[in-house]
Amino acid sequence: MVDFIGFMAAICTTLAFVPQALKTIDTRDTASISLWMYVIFTMGVLLWLVYGLAIDNWPIIVANFVTFALSATILWFKIKHK
């Protein structure tokens, strides 16, 4: 039951992030995005991923792997188009 709750939370938080990522990838517009917010956010997500790997918790691993990939992509666009 605990893993189910973890997976549901992971699905909700990751899916909430997808529209912004897709819009940024599509338009390449990062003008309204804070560089430092995305640097800190991406680092935080990476640390959550490492934590999930360390404790072998699949909901944390899967959610943060996907979110890290999307966040890192947005961060890359932000830096590239600065």
Secondary structure as GFF3:
##gff-version 3
##sequence-region A 1 82
A	DSSP	alpha_helix	2	27	.	.	.	ID=ss1
A	DSSP	alpha_helix	35	55	.	.	.	ID=ss2
A	DSSP	alpha_helix	58	80	.	.	.	ID=ss3
###
